[in-house]
Amino acid sequence: MSHLLLALLSLFSFAALLEAQWKLRENVYVIESEWNDETPAKRVKLTCSTPDDALPVYWKKGTELKGTGKTLIAEVKEFPDAGNYTCLTANTHEIVSYDFFLITKIDSNGQMIRSILKSFKEPNRTFLKCEAKNYSGIFICSWMTENESPNVKFTIRSLEGSQGDVTCSSPVAHTDNSVTEYTVQCQKENYCPFAEEHQPIEMFLEVIDEVEYENYTSSFFIRDIIKPDPPQCQYVATNGTVTWTYPRTWSTPKSYFPLTVRVKVESTKKRKIQVYDAEEQSIQIPMTGPKDKISVQARDRYYNSSWSEWSSRCR
């Protein structure tokens, strides 16, 4: 075999090793593993960060001895192959360096297989949902998991290039039966509610469950994720008038941020529902029965935002 062919094979092997992983942060790498029985394991080259090349070292993963020498070729495919690979000195058994490997599952097309998060059914089976109560630049992002993963960890941030900096709080968990919903409050710095948005916010969520890695994204303008709180309403029985006030969390002045409202009347006797549209802050409706249920909801009048939840009963 010629020297040129040997050199080409060596370069090809080195390139294959590099493509098998990508760096998440210092000493932490993600292995993209094709999730089927036929695809071989990814071969990853580890190098012990010792200043003395002559220092004898060995490698361990947990309690298992993986090899000796400054370099180690690890084969990673399944979750048991991932985790912490530690380089130690042969004489004193001191830790010299380590590499931690996570696995992300991919299909035959190279697309990430996401299974840690549970999708929201509305509006479009999304995994990362963000909503804003007003035009202040503050918004809430949420996601859900099954309760089978108590050690799952999350990191959420805005991607570089998003217009303005975005800061987020730490996730807060809310457990309900078999599902846990996590929420964070985020704020876009220097956001002007009166200015036109030209560049969307790009939110990026990283999820690590033991040694499994996934990520999720959501791209939006603030105007696209507006969902007001429900208005507060009252019913005046003497003249059949429903009145309401804007939610306290809505943007001001109301003349610049007007709402349009829907009034729902649920007839218990006739078993039917009627909905009335209104743009003022009161509406007179036909005579209702004493047990009929009346509630209201609102949305931005000038932009096709989401409707608020229905208010509590007006009477």
C-alpha positions in Angstrom: 0.0 0.0 0.0 1.4 3.4 -1.0 2.3 6.1 1.5 -0.3 8.4 -0.2 -3.1 5.9 0.4 -2.1 5.4 4.0 -2.1 9.1 4.5 -5.6 9.5 2.9 -7.0 6.6 5.1 -5.5 8.3 8.2 -7.1 11.6 7.3 -10.4 9.9 6.6 -10.4 8.1 9.9 -9.5 11.3 11.8 -12.4 13.2 10.0 -14.8 10.4 10.9 -13.8 10.7 14.6 -14.4 14.5 14.5 -17.8 14.2 12.9 -19.0 11.8 15.6 -19.3 14.4 18.2 -19.9 18.1 18.8 -19.0 20.2 21.9 -21.8 21.4 24.1 -19.6 23.1 26.6 -16.2 22.5 28.2 -15.5 18.8 28.5 -19.1 17.9 27.6 -19.9 16.5 24.1 -23.0 15.3 22.3 -22.9 12.1 20.2 -25.4 11.8 17.4 -26.4 8.2 17.4 -28.6 6.7 14.7 -31.2 4.8 16.6 -31.4 1.4 14.9 -29.7 -2.0 15.2 -27.8 -1.9 11.9 -25.8 1.3 12.3 -22.4 0.8 14.0 -21.3 2.8 17.1 -19.6 6.1 16.7 -15.9 6.0 17.4 -14.7 9.0 19.5 -11.1 9.9 20.2 -10.3 11.0 23.7 -7.0 12.7 24.7 -5.8 13.0 28.3 -4.9 16.6 29.1 -1.6 15.8 30.8 1.4 18.2 30.5 3.8 15.3 30.7 3.6 13.0 27.7 5.7 10.4 29.5 3.3 10.3 32.5 1.6 6.8 32.6 -2.2 7.2 32.7 -5.3 5.1 32.3 -9.0 5.6 31.5 -12.1 4.6 33.5 -15.8 4.9 33.0 -17.4 4.5 36.4 -15.6 1.5 37.9 -14.8 0.0 34.5 -11.2 0.2 33.1 -11.5 1.3 29.5 -7.8 1.5 28.4 -4.3 2.9 29.1 -2.2 5.6 27.5 -2.8 9.2 26.6 -5.4 8.5 23.9 -8.5 6.3 24.0 -10.9 5.4 21.1 -14.3 5.0 22.7 -17.3 3.4 20.8 -20.6 5.1 21.7 -24.0 4.1 20.5 -26.4 3.2 23.4 -27.0 5.1 26.6 -24.8 2.7 28.7 -21.9 3.8 26.5 -22.4 7.5 27.4 -21.4 9.2 30.6 -18.1 10.3 32.2 -14.7 9.0 30.8 -12.0 9.9 33.3 -8.2 9.9 32.8 -6.2 9.1 35.9 -2.5 8.8 36.7 -1.2 5.2 37.0 0.8 5.8 40.1 -1.3 8.1 42.3 -4.7 7.5 40.7 -5.3 11.2 40.6 -7.8 12.6 38.1 -6.0 14.4 35.2 -9.0 15.2 33.0 -12.4 13.9 31.9 -14.8 13.9 29.0 -18.6 13.6 29.5 -20.6 12.2 26.6 -24.3 12.7 26.0 -26.3 10.9 23.3 -28.9 12.5 21.1 -31.0 10.0 19.0 -31.3 10.7 15.3 -33.2 9.0 12.5 -31.8 7.8 9.1 -32.2 11.3 7.7 -30.0 12.8 10.5 -33.0 14.5 12.2 -33.2 14.5 16.0 -35.7 12.1 17.6 -37.3 14.0 20.4 -39.1 12.1 23.1 -38.3 13.7 26.5 -40.8 16.5 26.3 -44.6 16.0 26.0 -46.2 18.2 23.3 -49.0 20.7 23.9 -52.1 19.8 21.9 -52.8 23.4 21.0 -52.2 25.3 18.9 -50.0 23.0 16.8 -48.7 20.3 19.0 -45.7 22.4 20.0 -43.2 21.4 22.6 -42.0 24.9 23.6 -44.9 27.4 24.0 -44.4 31.1 24.7 -47.2 33.6 25.5 -47.3 37.3 26.5 -50.1 38.9 28.5 -49.3 42.4 27.0 -46.7 44.4 25.0 -44.3 45.0 27.8 -41.6 42.6 26.4 -42.3 40.1 29.2 -43.4 36.7 28.2 -43.8 33.2 29.7 -42.4 30.1 28.1 -43.5 26.6 29.1 -42.9 22.9 28.4 -44.0 19.6 29.8 -42.5 16.2 30.7 -43.9 13.0 32.0 -43.2 12.4 35.7 -40.9 9.5 35.0 -37.8 11.6 34.7 -37.1 13.3 38.1 -33.4 14.2 37.1 -34.1 16.0 33.9 -32.3 19.4 33.6 -33.1 22.4 31.4 -31.3 25.4 30.0 -33.2 28.1 28.1 -31.8 31.1 26.4 -32.2 33.3 23.3 -30.1 32.5 20.3 -27.5 35.0 19.1 -28.8 37.4 16.5 -32.2 37.9 18.1 -33.1 41.5 18.3 -32.3 42.7 21.9 -31.1 40.6 24.8 -33.5 38.2 26.5 -33.1 37.2 30.2 -35.1 34.4 31.8 -35.8 33.2 35.3 -35.1 29.7 36.6 -37.7 27.1 35.6 -40.6 26.5 38.1 -42.3 23.1 38.1 -46.0 22.5 38.4 -47.0 18.8 38.8 -50.4 17.6 37.9 -51.1 13.9 37.9 -48.6 12.2 35.5 -47.4 15.5 33.9 -45.1 18.2 35.1 -45.2 21.6 33.4 -42.2 24.0 33.7 -42.5 27.7 33.2 -40.0 30.5 33.0 -40.6 34.3 32.8 -38.4 36.0 30.2 -38.0 39.6 29.3 -36.7 41.2 26.1 -34.5 44.1 27.2 -35.1 47.6 25.8 -38.3 46.5 24.2 -40.5 49.3 22.9 -44.3 48.4 22.8 -45.0 51.2 20.3 -42.3 50.2 17.7 -42.7 47.8 14.8 -40.9 44.4 15.4 -38.5 43.6 12.6 -36.6 40.5 13.9 -38.1 37.6 15.7 -37.0 36.3 19.1 -35.4 32.9 18.9 -35.7 30.8 22.1 -33.6 27.7 22.5 -34.3 25.0 25.1 -31.8 22.3 25.9 -33.0 19.2 27.8 -30.7 16.6 29.4 -32.1 13.5 31.0 -29.2 11.6 32.6 -27.1 11.0 29.5 -29.8 11.8 26.8 -29.7 15.2 25.1 -32.4 17.0 23.1 -33.1 20.6 22.1 -36.1 22.6 21.0 -36.6 26.0 19.5 -39.4 28.6 19.2 -39.3 31.6 16.9 -41.8 34.5 17.3 -42.6 38.2 17.4 -44.1 39.5 20.6 -47.2 40.5 18.7 -47.7 36.8 17.6 -47.8 35.4 21.1 -50.1 37.9 22.7 -52.8 36.3 24.9 -54.6 38.8 27.2 -55.9 37.8 30.6 -59.7 37.6 30.8 -61.6 40.8 31.3 -63.6 41.4 34.5 -67.3 41.5 33.9 -70.7 42.2 35.5 -74.3 41.7 34.5 -77.1 44.2 35.2 -80.3 42.3 35.3 -82.6 45.3 35.1 -81.7 46.2 31.6 -79.8 43.0 30.4 -76.5 44.8 30.1 -73.1 43.1 30.3 -70.2 45.4 31.2 -66.5 44.7 31.6 -63.2 46.3 32.4 -59.9 45.6 30.8 -57.6 43.1 32.6 -55.1 44.9 34.9 -52.2 43.2 33.1 -53.1 44.7 29.7 -51.0 47.4 28.1 -51.9 51.1 28.4 -53.1 53.5 27.1 -56.3 51.6 26.1 -56.8 54.0 23.2 -53.5 52.7 21.7 -54.1 49.0 22.7 -57.8 48.5 22.4 -59.4 45.1 22.9 -62.3 43.4 21.1 -64.6 41.3 23.3 -66.9 38.3 22.8 -69.8 37.7 25.2 -71.0 34.1 25.6 -74.4 33.2 26.9 -75.0 29.5 27.8 -78.7 28.7 28.1 -79.3 25.9 30.6 -83.0 25.7 29.7 -82.6 25.7 25.9 -79.2 24.0 26.0 -77.6 26.3 23.4 -74.8 28.8 23.3 -74.9 32.3 21.8 -71.8 34.5 21.3 -72.0 38.3 20.8 -69.1 40.5 19.5 -68.5 43.9 21.0 -65.8 46.6 20.8 -67.2 49.0 23.5 -67.1 48.1 27.2 -70.8 47.1 27.4 -73.4 45.3 25.4 -77.1 44.8 25.9 -78.2 41.2 25.3 -81.6 39.6 24.9 -83.4 38.5 28.0 -81.7 35.5 29.7 -82.9 32.9 32.1 -82.0 33.2 35.8 -79.6 30.2 35.5 -78.0 31.2 32.2 -74.2 31.4 32.3 -72.5 34.6 31.0 -68.8 35.1 30.5 -66.5 37.2 28.3 -63.1 36.9 26.5 -60.9 39.4 24.7 -58.2 39.8 22.2 -56.2 42.6 20.6 -58.5 44.6 18.3 -55.9 45.5 15.7 -53.9 42.3 15.6 -55.0 38.7 15.2 -53.8 37.6 18.7 -55.0 34.7 20.6 -58.3 35.0 22.5 -58.0 35.1 26.3 -59.5 32.4 28.4 -63.1 32.9 29.2 -63.7 35.0 32.3 -65.3 33.8 35.5 -69.1 34.1 35.3 -70.5 37.7 35.1 -73.2 36.9 37.6 
